[in-house]
Amino acid sequence: MGSKVKTDAEKALKELERALEAEHRATMGIERSGDKLVIPEFMNFEDAISALQKFLTQSEEESQDKMLLTCHPSDGLVAFKRAADSIFGNLMGASMTFNTFFGVFTFPSENRDVKISYNETMNVPIGHCELPGIPFTMDIYVKEDQKKPRESIVMVEFHYKKKFQPLIDKLKKATKEQLRDHSIFKGKAITSRFDFINVEEFPLSKIIYSKQETVDLQANVFGFVENYPVLCKRGIGGKRIVLLAGKYGTGKTLTSLKAADCAVRNSWTFINVLPGDDITSALNFARDYQPSMVFFEDIDTVAGGERSDSVNEILNTIDGALSKSAKMIVVLTTNHVEQVSKPMMRPGRIDAVISLGTLDAQSCDGLIRAYLERDLEGELNIEEIVEAAHGYTPAFMVEAIKKSVYYAGVDSKISSDAIVNALKSLRTQYELMEGAAHIKAPVLETAFGELVDSHVEAKLNEFSDKLDPRLLKDSDS
């Protein structure tokens, strides 16, 4: 540890020497050449001595400066830490000591573990800080905006002697370059609330599409990201808006995971807009970290919820936020494609509409093998399976695959017949969900009431038969 601090100090002092030499040249034209000072021809010795004395006096004056960064707090703190480390060696927290009437009090700096990816963190100091070998200090403050994190303020106050001004300027410039070019969010998959997404949380191999869905998604989403440089050379690049349409359980959410993985593998920034979050803010963020992909699920629920935005207004917002030269793709999903007006469907507004949820031979076979590869017995009768799964969404198909073990027997391998029987067992449930069933099952409360009424009526009739007719007659009167 001691040798590391010594190396950092030596690195910092060399940087200081270079900065001071630059300051000499900028202020009075006197240069250092090896072990000599070179004086300009127009300057005599007396003026040179006077200039040096004045410079030395001014350089020892106490000075202050500050740097304000408007950004996500984690992004700003990491950018400053990285910039300081690259120039000086190691930015460290330092204790502050105060002499008071009651004695000497020492306050340690705060250290914060900042996430820089889903499974990586960086320890950064906040509060009073110092650099090894450099006799100036810094105070780092954070003013967080909970509703709009990117509008938070990271402020650094520098306390130094005037001669260190070149170092302060260099550190400020390096920090802003880090923030601009090496944001912790750039090229990562995040949510609109700046949480990193674990693209490995679900086996991507289990996301299976039909033959046509595979072709459409590859051409309009995955291939657009993977082949973007080539597309740009052919004049096809730029912004793109894709609408994924399908009922619940058709794989739209899982497609966002696959899209996130594709984006990160190709160094694109991926942003998943969570329900209730503002898509305009997400678009502005994505625009700053291009190339990027914005995934906005269930736009129809936003349009039909508390917000008054219609689907068409959302599309107008997206269209207005993106320039033609933007390196961005926006993927929207909807459960009710009929809510999108016909004018919005024209090319140039929505570039592609992809329908999800169709089960064909490719998707049925792929899903079965993804979940049951080691437990299958015999050949699959795909035609019979596809027929049994007619109309089902992929979610129902997966449920049937899981239930097939009950139809095969706990200790048995799973046959094609077991899968077909499991699919057939879900038909009533599927029809009820779709609202297409004509089965009229009485409500329990109504059925119980009818049973009680029938029983009471029978008992009354039995009792009345035993009564004297004259009593009944008196009763009627």
Phi, psi and omega in degrees: 000321181296319180293326178295315179296320180296317178297317178298319180296317178298319178297318180293319181294321177296321177295321178295318180299316178296321180293318180294322177297319178297323179294319177302311184295323183287330188267326187216003175078001178273131184239153175261127177236097185066241178258021182236155171255129180257121183258137177301153183299326184284353186252128176274174185297319181298317180293323179295316179296317180297319180296320180293318179297317179296318180297317180296321179296313181293325183291340181269358180290140178288139183219162178223151177208164178217157177229128179249128177241120175266107187190178171295135184307315181298320180296316181293317180296318180291320179300317180292319179298313181295320180295314180296318180295322183290332182267316190250338181125294184202116175279127184231150173287149181225148179282150175250132182246132180236133173266121181232174178299332183268356179132191182262129180241136180242130180242118180285158176282165178263142173242134183238133174274114183255130178286129178247356171196182183299324184236022178231144174229159175230134179273122182235143179276148173228142183101219184283128184225162177212166177241140182295130177082358181243119184276053168220159185236166180222150174236124183253127180235149178232127174245103187271138172256106186294325182281324180231082185304327182287351177258013175289164182240128169251117182245134176240121175259129180255136176237116191201168171274151188305329184293344180269005182305318179301325179291320179298315180298319180294320180294319179295318180295316181295324179296315180294325177292320177300315182296323182283317189259341186225044177303145178294343181265342184293129179076012181248167175258120182224166172267172179291353176254017173067029171265135180287142182262134175272100183288353180260006185287343177228131179299112183297339180293344180268002175266104187243139180240162173289171183300314182290321178299319179300314180296314183293316181293321179295319182289322190255342182237288186295314179294328178298321179285313184295325185251021187303314180303319180292319179297321179297318179297332179268005177076022183255345184294181181119197182288156180208136178238123182237136179248122175262120184246138178172161180287177175298139176085016181264359175102017182291318179294318178297328178296330178295324177294317180293323178294321178297316179298317179298318181297310183296319179298335181252019176063034174261151173274130181244130180233120176261113182282117182282156180305132179091347181275156185279121181289333179297317178297319179295321179294319179297320178294313181299326180293329179283341185234046177290155356290147187210160177231132176248126180246117186240105184275147170052061180294337180289330177288327175293316182294329183263002182268213183291328179287150184268002182296134171269166177302320181294323178293322177298316179295323176297320178299314180297313182298321181285334183279339184254129174276164181294336182269001183296141176262070187218148171232131178248123179249122179249148173236149180214145173267349183224079182296340180293345179283346180274126184289155182301319179301331181286344183276352183291149177303137184108333174261298171247124185278334179202140172243119183245123179271127180249152173118354180282128176262123176233189182301319182294313183289321179296312180298317181296317180294317180298315182289330179293327183259333189234015188312315185279348185250005183281148178232124178077183180280149177273133174270083187298321181299316180292323179294315179298321179294318180292335182264011184305127178086345182292154170272163176305327180297321177292323178297316179296321179296319178294321178300318180291324181282344185299337179296329179291329182273347179264342186096141188301322185261009184255157171288159186262123182262172177297323180296322180297322179292318179297315180297321177295321178295317180294328182293340181268358187298314180298316178300319180294316182293323176296319179295323181282350181077019184258354183283147179250014179285125180255090179273125182295145175292143186304316183296318180294316180298318180295320179297318179296321179297316179296315180300318181296318181294317180296318180297319180296318180294321179296318179297318179296320181290320183292331179295335182272352183277155174290127181306332181293328178294319180295323180294316178298322181297320182294327182285000000 
